[in-house]
Amino acid sequence: MKCPKCGSTNVTVNVIQQTKLVDKHHGIIWWVCIGWYWIPIKWLFLTVPALIVKIFVPKRQKIKQKTKSVCICQNCGHNWRA
C-alpha cells in the first residue's frame, strides 16, 4: 500500500472501533397506531404517576458500534481510510 501524500510504502493499517450511546425511541408504526392517543390520555389522567415514572425509570439506550480501517503512513504521519 502506498501513501497518497508522500508515496512511501511504510504504511500500517489499524482497525478502530467506535462506540456511541443512542436513545431508543418508538417507531412510526407505534405513533400511528397507539401514540397519538395514548400520550395525551396519559398526561391528562395519569399525570402524577407518569411524572414519577419519568423521574425514576432510566431511559432506554443502546450501544452502536462501528469498526473502520485506517491507514497511517509511518514517514509523514498522513492517515486515510482504507
N, C-alpha and C positions, 0 to 999 in steps of 0.2 A: 504494500500500500504506500502511496506517495502523498506527501504533504502538498496541498494545493498552493500554499503560500511560498514555501522555500524550496520545494522539490525533493526534500530529504526522504529517505526510506526508513529512518529511525523513528517509527511510529508505534505507539502502544494503543490497544483497544481496551476500554474499560466498560463494564456493564454497570449502569447506575439505576437504582430502584428508587422511585419517588412515591411517597405515600401522602394521601390527602384525606382529611376527615370531612365527610359530606353529610348534611342533614337529610333524612328521608322525608319525603312529602307524599301526600296522596296523589294518585294519578287522575287523569282527566275523566276516566270512567267512574271513579268514586264520586267526583264532584258532580257529574251529570246525574247519576242515579241517587245518591244519598246526601252529599254535602250541601247542596243548595237549600235544602230544608232542615237538615239536622243542626247545622251550626247556629242559625237564628233561634231555633227552638231551644237548643242547649243554653244559649246565653240569656234568653228571656225567662225560662222557667228553672234552670239549674245553675244560676249564677254563682252562688257560694260554693257548691261542690266543684263546679268547673274551675273556679279560681284556686281552690285547694289542690286539685289535681294538677293544674298548670304550674303551681309552685313546687310541689314535691315530687312529681313524676319526671324523671330525666327525659331529655329529648332523644328521639330515635336517630341514631347516627350509624353510618357505616364507613369503612375504610376502603378507599380506592387506591390500588397500586398499579403503577406503570413502570415498565422497565425500558430502558433505551441504551443503545450502544454509542459511546463517544470515543472518537479517535483523538489522540493527543500527540503532537509532534514533540519529540524529546529535544530537538535542536532549537526551535524558535518558540515553542510553547503554544502554538496555534491549536485550537480544538474545533472539531466539527462533528456532525452527526454521521454515523456510518450508514 
